[in-house]
Amino acid sequence: EPAPYGAQYFYAKQTNRWQNNYTDLIRFLQALGQADSHQIPESLPLRMNLENWTRHLAVHDLLGNEETSLVTGDRGDYALYAGTIDPRFMLIPYDLDGAVGVLGGEKSPLLRAASNAALGQALQHPEIAAMYWRQLQELADSVFEPAQFAKTVDALTGDYLPASELARIKSFAAKRRAFVLSKIPRDLSVTVRLAKRGSVYFSESPKLDLTGAVDATRTIEVRV
């Protein structure tokens, strides 16, 4: 039934409205709802541009976007696009008046989008999570590198903004970038809850519990 999807403030179409057909959207949402930390449905990469979604989230996290949106765990202020040649759904920027420090956000948490139940399940999958962390690192080293970011701001704004506002934007972006980089898990560490005999760990059980951390930008699986 397309009516609930086409209602205002839900998934109202901006193009092809005359086609009252939401089959592609419904199938995309069904596939997204089946993703979790253990598996990605085979249909999900065919219906969702995962590189686009993780990069979108990474860009907004680096911008410190505080506008109510899917990025901040809210339900609104985003757009979706699915093409004819490439039918995978893409996440489109929408309503950016809360970015680069306008509403704060220098130390806002990362991955707030994960508070959305379906999206949060997908972001827990190691392959998708690694995409997100990798996008953060790549963007921080390129587009958001302070000198490069400053050139972009100058090129886009010209003399439209006063020097004080340009300085504020650049300063915020640099501080936000530093905060984001500090939150990317990098080190390999292992915690073993076992007793030692001399310098050797030992166990009288065939089961072993290990906890630890790895470089989130490059790791999908850890084998022992």
C-alpha positions as CSV (number, residue, x, y, z in Angstrom):
1,E,0.0,0.0,0.0
2,P,1.8,3.2,-1.2
3,A,-0.4,5.7,0.7
4,P,1.6,5.7,4.0
5,Y,4.9,6.2,2.2
6,G,3.6,9.1,0.1
7,A,2.1,11.0,2.9
8,Q,3.5,14.5,3.6
9,Y,6.5,14.5,5.9
10,F,7.2,10.8,5.3
11,Y,8.6,9.8,1.8
12,A,6.8,12.4,-0.4
13,K,8.3,12.3,-3.9
14,Q,10.0,15.3,-5.4
15,T,10.2,13.6,-8.9
16,N,8.0,11.1,-10.7
17,R,5.1,11.9,-8.4
18,W,2.7,10.7,-11.1
19,Q,4.1,7.2,-10.6
20,N,2.4,6.2,-7.3
21,N,4.9,3.3,-6.9
22,Y,7.1,2.9,-3.9
23,T,8.2,-0.7,-4.5
24,D,11.9,0.2,-4.7
25,L,11.7,2.1,-1.4
26,I,9.8,-0.6,0.3
27,R,12.3,-3.3,-0.8
28,F,15.2,-1.1,0.3
29,L,13.7,-0.6,3.8
30,Q,13.0,-4.3,4.1
31,A,16.6,-5.1,3.3
32,L,17.9,-2.5,5.7
33,G,15.6,-3.9,8.4
34,Q,17.2,-7.3,8.0
35,A,20.8,-6.2,8.5
36,D,22.5,-6.7,11.8
37,S,25.9,-7.2,13.4
38,H,26.1,-10.7,12.1
39,Q,24.9,-10.5,8.5
40,I,24.2,-8.2,5.6
41,P,21.3,-9.3,3.4
42,E,22.5,-10.1,-0.1
43,S,19.9,-7.6,-1.4
44,L,21.1,-4.6,0.8
45,P,24.2,-3.6,-1.3
46,L,22.0,-3.8,-4.4
47,R,19.5,-1.4,-2.9
48,M,21.7,0.9,-0.7
49,N,24.9,2.6,-1.8
50,L,26.9,1.8,1.3
51,E,29.9,3.9,0.4
52,N,27.7,6.9,-0.1
53,W,25.8,6.4,3.2
54,T,28.9,5.9,5.3
55,R,30.7,8.9,3.6
56,H,27.6,11.0,4.1
57,L,27.5,10.2,7.8
58,A,31.3,10.8,8.1
59,V,31.1,14.2,6.4
60,H,28.3,15.4,8.7
61,D,30.2,14.1,11.8
62,L,33.2,16.1,10.7
63,L,31.1,19.1,10.1
64,G,29.7,18.8,13.6
65,N,26.2,19.0,12.2
66,E,23.7,19.6,15.0
67,E,20.6,20.0,12.8
68,T,17.8,17.5,13.5
69,S,18.3,14.9,10.9
70,L,19.0,11.2,10.3
71,V,22.7,12.0,11.0
72,T,21.9,13.1,14.5
73,G,19.5,10.3,15.1
74,D,16.3,12.2,14.3
75,R,13.7,11.3,11.7
76,G,13.7,14.3,9.3
77,D,15.8,16.6,7.3
78,Y,17.3,14.2,4.7
79,A,16.5,13.2,1.2
80,L,16.9,9.9,-0.7
81,Y,17.7,9.4,-4.3
82,A,17.5,6.3,-6.4
83,G,18.4,6.5,-10.1
84,T,17.5,4.4,-13.2
85,I,20.9,3.2,-14.2
86,D,22.1,2.9,-10.6
87,P,18.9,2.1,-8.5
88,R,20.7,2.0,-5.2
89,F,19.4,4.5,-2.7
90,M,21.7,7.4,-1.9
91,L,21.5,9.8,1.1
92,I,21.4,13.4,0.0
93,P,22.4,16.4,2.2
94,Y,19.5,18.5,3.3
95,D,19.2,21.5,5.7
96,L,22.8,22.4,6.8
97,D,22.1,25.4,8.9
98,G,23.4,23.7,12.1
99,A,26.8,22.8,10.9
100,V,30.4,24.1,11.5
101,G,29.7,25.3,15.0
102,V,26.5,27.3,14.4
103,L,24.8,25.2,17.1
104,G,27.9,24.0,18.8
105,G,28.9,20.4,18.2
106,E,32.7,20.5,18.7
107,K,32.6,17.4,20.8
108,S,29.3,15.9,19.8
109,P,29.4,12.0,19.8
110,L,30.1,10.2,16.6
111,L,27.6,7.8,14.9
112,R,24.5,9.4,16.4
113,A,22.7,8.0,13.4
114,A,23.0,4.6,15.0
115,S,20.2,5.6,17.4
116,N,17.9,4.9,14.4
117,A,17.1,1.2,15.0
118,A,17.4,-0.1,11.5
119,L,20.4,2.0,10.5
120,G,22.0,1.3,13.9
121,Q,21.8,-2.5,13.2
122,A,23.5,-2.1,9.9
123,L,26.2,0.1,11.2
124,Q,27.1,-2.6,13.7
125,H,28.2,-4.9,11.0
126,P,32.0,-5.0,10.8
127,E,32.2,-4.4,7.0
128,I,29.9,-1.3,7.2
129,A,31.4,0.0,10.4
130,A,34.9,-0.2,8.8
131,M,33.7,1.7,5.8
132,Y,32.5,4.5,8.1
133,W,35.7,4.7,10.1
134,R,37.8,4.6,6.9
135,Q,35.7,7.4,5.4
136,L,36.3,9.5,8.6
137,Q,40.1,9.0,8.3
138,E,40.3,9.7,4.6
139,L,38.2,12.8,4.8
140,A,40.1,14.1,7.8
141,D,43.3,13.7,5.8
142,S,42.0,15.4,2.7
143,V,38.9,17.6,2.5
144,F,39.0,18.5,6.2
145,E,42.8,18.9,6.6
146,P,42.9,22.4,8.0
147,A,44.9,24.1,5.2
148,Q,42.8,22.5,2.5
149,F,39.5,23.1,4.3
150,A,40.5,26.8,4.7
151,K,41.1,27.1,1.0
152,T,37.7,25.5,0.3
153,V,35.9,27.9,2.6
154,D,37.6,30.9,1.1
155,A,36.8,29.7,-2.5
156,L,33.1,29.1,-1.6
157,T,32.4,32.3,0.4
158,G,34.6,34.9,-1.3
159,D,33.9,38.2,0.4
160,Y,30.4,37.2,1.4
161,L,31.3,36.5,5.0
162,P,33.2,38.8,7.4
163,A,36.8,37.8,8.3
164,S,35.7,37.0,11.9
165,E,33.1,34.5,10.7
166,L,35.6,32.8,8.3
167,A,38.1,32.5,11.2
168,R,35.4,31.0,13.4
169,I,34.4,28.4,10.9
170,K,38.0,27.4,10.2
171,S,38.8,27.2,13.9
172,F,35.8,25.1,14.6
173,A,36.5,22.7,11.8
174,A,40.1,22.2,13.0
175,K,39.0,21.5,16.5
176,R,36.2,19.2,15.4
177,R,38.6,17.3,13.2
178,A,41.0,16.8,16.1
179,F,38.2,15.5,18.3
180,V,37.0,13.1,15.6
181,L,40.5,11.7,15.0
182,S,40.9,11.2,18.7
183,K,37.8,8.9,18.7
184,I,38.9,6.6,15.9
185,P,40.0,3.2,17.4
186,R,43.5,2.5,16.2
187,D,45.6,0.4,18.6
188,L,45.7,-3.3,18.8
189,S,45.1,-4.5,22.3
190,V,44.0,-7.8,23.9
191,T,42.8,-8.4,27.4
192,V,43.1,-12.0,28.7
193,R,41.3,-13.0,31.9
194,L,43.6,-15.9,32.7
195,A,45.9,-16.8,35.5
196,K,49.6,-17.0,34.8
197,R,52.2,-19.6,35.6
198,G,55.4,-17.8,35.4
199,S,55.1,-15.8,32.1
200,V,52.6,-18.2,30.5
201,Y,48.8,-17.9,30.6
202,F,47.0,-21.1,31.4
203,S,43.4,-22.3,31.5
204,E,41.7,-25.4,32.7
205,S,38.7,-24.8,30.4
206,P,38.5,-25.3,26.6
207,K,36.8,-21.9,26.4
208,L,38.6,-18.6,26.4
209,D,37.2,-15.1,26.6
210,L,39.2,-12.3,24.9
211,T,38.4,-8.6,24.7
212,G,40.3,-5.9,23.0
213,A,40.4,-3.3,20.3
214,V,41.8,-3.0,16.8
215,D,42.4,-0.4,14.1
216,A,38.7,0.3,13.1
217,T,39.6,1.8,9.7
218,R,41.3,-1.4,8.4
219,T,39.8,-4.3,10.4
220,I,36.7,-6.4,9.7
221,E,37.6,-9.6,11.5
222,V,40.1,-10.8,14.1
223,R,41.1,-14.4,14.1
224,V,42.8,-16.1,17.1
